[in-house]
Amino acid sequence: MYTLLSGLYKYVFQKDEYCVLILGLDNAGKTTFLEQSKTRFSKNYKGMSLSKITTTVGLNIGTVDVGKARLMFWDLGGQEELQSLWDKYYAECHGVIYVIDSTDEGRLPESKRAFEKMVTSEALDGVPILVLANKQDVETSRRRSVTAPPRSAGGTA
């Protein structure tokens, strides 16, 4: 009887959970993106002041409920020494948002290398990846429309 009631409760009230990684170099705006998403999609959440957002050491976790789904965002630090930890989270994720600072043209090659290392991981085969060119509201941002070819089964384009 307990199993029946427990299953019924889960069916009615429990949301499907999906883990989404937020990756990118340090200072790309990953935590700001997470805070703005929580503010926009959570009714009673009053976001952290943008002036209080600092460099992420480790990770930040945020939850957003959308319909019958619960999105768990894992915002991982982007410093070079923390990038080696990214792959430890790949197996658990259902999607990746890769954030690029579109105002920092000097770091685009570094961001490209980090992105290429990430997408070649077999653990991300079949995982959807969104590339987000952040800070488009800044006058010095690099605005360009790019359409990437689909990834093959081997994980590379």
C-alpha positions in Angstrom: 0.0 0.0 0.0 2.8 2.4 0.9 4.4 1.8 -2.5 1.2 2.6 -4.3 0.6 5.8 -2.3 4.3 6.8 -2.7 4.2 6.3 -6.4 0.9 8.2 -6.7 2.4 11.1 -4.7 5.5 11.2 -6.9 3.4 11.1 -10.0 1.2 14.0 -8.9 3.7 16.3 -7.1 7.2 15.4 -8.1 8.9 17.3 -10.9 11.4 15.7 -13.3 14.8 17.1 -12.5 17.3 18.0 -15.2 20.9 19.1 -14.5 22.3 21.9 -16.7 26.0 22.9 -16.4 26.9 26.5 -16.9 30.5 26.6 -18.1 32.9 29.2 -19.6 36.0 31.2 -18.7 36.1 33.2 -15.5 34.4 36.6 -15.8 32.3 35.5 -18.7 29.1 36.2 -16.7 28.0 32.7 -15.7 26.9 33.5 -12.2 25.1 36.7 -13.4 23.3 34.6 -16.0 22.3 32.1 -13.2 21.1 34.9 -10.9 19.1 36.6 -13.7 17.5 33.2 -14.7 16.5 32.5 -11.1 15.0 36.1 -10.8 13.1 35.8 -14.0 11.7 32.3 -13.6 11.2 32.0 -9.8 8.2 33.9 -8.4 9.4 34.8 -5.0 13.2 34.9 -5.6 14.8 38.3 -5.2 18.1 38.0 -7.0 21.5 38.7 -5.6 22.7 42.3 -6.2 24.9 42.3 -9.3 27.5 44.3 -7.3 27.8 41.4 -4.8 28.5 38.7 -7.4 32.2 37.7 -7.2 34.4 35.1 -8.9 33.1 31.6 -8.4 35.5 29.3 -6.5 34.0 25.8 -6.8 30.4 26.0 -7.9 27.0 27.7 -7.4 23.8 25.8 -7.6 20.5 27.2 -8.6 17.1 25.7 -9.1 14.3 26.9 -11.4 10.9 25.2 -11.8 9.5 25.4 -15.3 6.1 23.6 -15.7 6.5 20.1 -14.5 10.3 20.2 -14.8 12.9 21.3 -12.3 16.1 22.6 -13.7 19.2 22.3 -11.5 21.9 24.7 -12.8 25.4 24.0 -11.7 27.6 27.1 -12.3 31.2 25.9 -12.3 34.2 28.2 -11.8 36.0 29.1 -15.0 39.5 29.8 -13.8 42.1 27.6 -15.6 42.9 25.6 -12.5 39.1 24.8 -12.0 38.5 23.8 -15.6 40.1 20.4 -14.9 37.1 19.6 -12.7 34.5 20.3 -15.3 34.6 16.7 -16.7 33.7 15.3 -13.3 30.2 16.7 -13.7 29.5 15.7 -17.4 28.1 12.3 -16.6 25.3 13.8 -14.4 24.2 16.6 -16.8 21.4 16.8 -19.2 22.6 20.0 -21.0 25.4 22.5 -21.1 25.3 26.3 -21.4 28.7 27.5 -22.5 29.1 31.3 -21.8 31.4 33.5 -23.7 32.3 37.1 -22.8 31.6 38.8 -26.1 33.4 42.0 -24.9 36.8 40.3 -24.2 38.1 39.6 -27.7 41.6 38.9 -26.3 40.3 35.8 -24.5 38.3 34.3 -27.4 41.1 31.9 -28.4 41.4 30.7 -24.7 37.6 30.3 -24.6 37.7 28.4 -27.9 40.3 26.0 -26.5 38.3 25.4 -23.4 35.1 24.8 -25.5 36.9 22.4 -27.8 38.3 20.4 -24.9 34.8 20.2 -23.4 33.0 19.1 -26.6 35.5 16.3 -27.3 34.6 14.5 -24.1 32.7 11.3 -24.8 30.6 11.9 -21.7 28.9 14.8 -23.5 27.9 12.7 -26.6 24.3 13.4 -27.2 24.1 16.2 -24.6 22.7 19.5 -26.0 25.0 22.4 -25.8 24.0 26.1 -26.0 26.7 28.7 -26.7 25.7 32.0 -25.1 27.6 35.2 -26.2 27.1 37.2 -23.1 27.2 40.9 -22.5 25.6 41.8 -25.8 24.3 45.0 -24.2 27.8 46.4 -23.9 28.8 48.6 -26.8 32.2 46.9 -27.2 30.7 43.4 -27.5 31.5 41.3 -30.5 28.2 40.7 -32.3 28.2 37.9 -34.8 25.8 35.3 -35.8 27.3 31.9 -36.0 25.7 28.6 -37.0 27.7 25.6 -35.9 27.5 22.3 -37.9 25.8 19.5 -36.0 28.0 17.3 -33.9 28.6 13.8 -35.2 28.2 10.7 -33.1 32.0 10.9 -32.3 31.5 14.2 -30.5 33.2 16.5 -33.0 31.8 18.6 -35.7 
